[in-house]
């Protein structure tokens, strides 16, 4: 799915900025502080912003979901283990 919208370039301090709506960032899994590559395609006159994938390939969204479910299911035991180590 492609989303297009008009944005205005503006100055913020010594930087030139294009604001990005939080909804778009959330849809592609980005947030404030995340690093991205900015590529200028001079021939086409395009600027491309690409997320830097810092997640190892083998760690899939499905695996992360399973880990979250495990933590939710075992929270009391994990908390007890953490208390014992403290």
C-alpha positions as CSV (number, residue, x, y, z in Angstrom):
1,X,0.0,0.0,0.0
2,X,1.3,3.4,-1.0
3,X,0.4,6.6,0.9
4,X,1.1,10.0,-0.6
5,X,0.5,13.4,0.9
6,X,1.8,17.0,0.5
7,X,4.3,18.2,3.1
8,X,6.1,21.5,3.4
9,X,9.9,21.8,3.8
10,X,10.7,24.2,6.7
11,X,13.7,25.3,8.7
12,X,14.4,24.2,12.3
13,X,17.6,25.7,13.7
14,X,20.3,25.0,11.2
15,X,18.5,22.1,9.6
16,X,16.0,21.8,6.8
17,X,13.1,19.6,7.8
18,X,10.1,17.7,6.4
19,X,7.8,16.4,9.1
20,X,6.4,12.9,8.9
21,X,3.0,12.0,10.3
22,X,3.2,9.6,13.2
23,X,0.6,7.3,11.5
24,X,2.9,6.7,8.6
25,X,5.9,6.1,10.9
26,X,3.9,3.6,13.0
27,X,2.7,1.7,9.8
28,X,6.3,1.1,8.8
29,X,7.6,0.5,12.3
30,X,9.6,3.7,12.8
31,X,9.6,6.2,15.6
32,X,11.5,9.2,16.9
33,X,15.1,8.4,17.4
34,X,15.2,5.6,14.8
35,X,18.0,5.8,12.2
36,X,17.2,5.9,8.5
37,X,19.1,6.1,5.2
38,X,18.3,9.1,3.1
39,X,19.0,8.6,-0.6
40,X,18.7,11.3,-3.3
41,X,17.8,9.9,-6.7
42,X,19.0,13.0,-8.7
43,X,18.0,11.6,-12.1
44,X,14.4,11.0,-10.9
45,X,14.3,14.0,-8.6
46,X,13.2,11.8,-5.6
47,X,14.3,11.6,-2.0
48,X,14.0,8.1,-0.5
49,X,13.9,7.5,3.2
50,X,14.7,3.8,4.1
51,X,14.6,2.3,7.6
52,X,17.9,0.8,8.7
53,X,17.1,-2.8,9.6
54,X,18.9,-3.4,12.9
55,X,16.9,-6.6,13.7
56,X,18.8,-9.8,12.8
57,X,17.2,-11.7,10.0
58,X,16.2,-14.7,12.1
59,X,14.3,-12.6,14.5
60,X,10.9,-12.4,12.8
61,X,7.8,-10.6,13.9
62,X,6.3,-14.0,14.6
63,X,9.1,-14.9,17.0
64,X,8.8,-11.5,18.8
65,X,5.1,-12.2,19.2
66,X,5.8,-15.6,20.7
67,X,8.4,-14.1,23.1
68,X,5.8,-11.5,24.2
69,X,3.2,-14.2,24.8
70,X,5.7,-16.3,26.8
71,X,6.6,-13.3,29.0
72,X,2.9,-12.5,29.6
73,X,2.2,-16.1,30.5
74,X,5.2,-16.5,32.8
75,X,5.4,-13.0,34.3
76,X,5.0,-14.1,38.0
77,X,7.7,-16.7,37.7
78,X,10.0,-14.3,35.8
79,X,9.5,-11.6,38.5
80,X,10.3,-14.1,41.2
81,X,13.5,-15.1,39.5
82,X,14.5,-11.4,39.1
83,X,13.8,-10.8,42.8
84,X,16.0,-13.7,43.8
85,X,18.9,-12.3,41.7
86,X,18.6,-8.9,43.3
